[in-house]
């Protein structure tokens, strides 16, 4: 995993971007169902929520092309 | 960077002056000031004026990596700051007019402002809507489907004037912001600068792409080859970044830049793969598909939106910065595609002469 700068103990935050991806910050791991780490190149990632990304699990902006709507009126932050 | 070749009387006098000692030749300095004032007044379109854009580019470069054989102390020479301001005034006016034309109506946030304090989600929506309206000829589609290897090299040369110092102009804004927009800008810039890993810096990735096509990767080596409007696009960022009063414009510029990046970079990568280039060349573009999908969210909502919440009077400039970026980018794209469709080079000098 090309990821060296995370700070252990940071509370993670999950931002539900309106009509867009899920933005995750902090101390977390992304793994496959069998527990293998998914390659990650940055601290804060955007996870695909519309299903159209060509680089899943990450967002590539495709939600804009398919006019994906979340129907969630506001951004929600939550501590995990 | 190497000192560029002059493109007219103003850049010639400026570059000549810079080879001397700062604090001397006051007569030559005031002569330059007079010449700039006269030339700027008579210029048809400062956005495509080679002489004036190159002069401005050299003046800004003193604040970045500097020019070879030019004393660092020139950076804050009062006479040169005066010249810079004389050039910046009509340049900013031209950018504001171009932004007005591109927006089709005054690019302002009156509705949001009228409703009270602009909300960061509403600002992000406005910027995403602006980005979605962008509908000129597409350089990325041309690169993906039609560009020859020579045109791919030209495309990199056009971009290199900025991309080899990618992110630097926006970094000027960091100490001008506070709280949420500052944290957002630092988060984006840290990613732009490789998150602590020099080889992951976006400018370093771009240099590897250029290297893969046999191009010179030192900053500014192709400045002589690029047209005025390519210089204007970088000068615009320096203008916005170096003037604190334009901090709204630089954040709007960054937000729209990120919002119009993921998809085009996907197409650019396709163009290079089509000609058999490998991961060393396409990594820069592949990285931007993923990175900018993250950055556009942070830049729209937390940076530009957060700044508009903190300083509502800056909303108009946030939209101005975004619209001006789209307008100048459209002019550069039109310049390149027109040349290519005519079977010409989009550069001023041939590739072999520039290298």
Contacts between the chains, C-beta under 8 A, distances in Angstrom:
chain1	res1	chain2	res2	distance
A	4	B	195	7.9
A	4	B	196	7.3
A	4	B	197	7.6
A	5	B	195	5.4
A	5	B	196	5.6
A	15	B	297	7.6
A	17	B	297	4.9
A	17	B	301	7.4
A	18	B	121	6.2
A	18	B	124	7.8
A	18	B	125	7.7
A	19	B	128	8.0
A	20	B	297	6.0
A	21	B	293	6.7
A	21	B	297	6.8
A	23	B	294	6.9
A	23	B	297	5.5
A	23	B	298	7.5
A	41	B	200	7.7
A	41	B	287	7.4
A	41	B	290	7.0
A	41	B	291	8.0
A	42	B	191	5.6
A	42	B	195	6.4
A	42	B	290	7.8
A	42	B	291	6.7
A	42	B	294	6.7
A	43	B	187	7.9
A	43	B	190	7.8
A	43	B	191	7.6
A	43	B	195	6.5
A	44	B	187	6.4
A	44	B	191	7.7
A	44	B	294	5.9
A	44	B	298	7.4
A	45	B	294	6.4
A	46	B	293	5.0
A	46	B	294	4.4
A	46	B	297	6.1
A	54	B	266	7.1
A	55	B	289	6.3
A	55	B	290	5.9
A	58	B	290	5.2
A	58	B	293	7.0
A	59	B	290	7.8
A	59	B	293	4.1
A	59	B	294	7.3
A	60	B	262	5.4
A	60	B	263	7.8
A	60	B	266	6.6
A	60	B	289	5.0
A	60	B	290	6.7
A	60	B	293	5.4
A	61	B	261	8.0
A	61	B	262	3.3
A	61	B	263	5.6
A	61	B	289	7.5
A	61	B	292	7.2
A	61	B	293	4.7
A	61	B	296	7.0
A	62	B	263	7.8
A	64	B	128	7.2
A	64	B	131	7.9
A	64	B	132	6.6
A	64	B	263	7.8
A	65	B	263	7.1
A	74	B	121	6.7
A	75	B	121	6.4
A	75	B	301	7.1
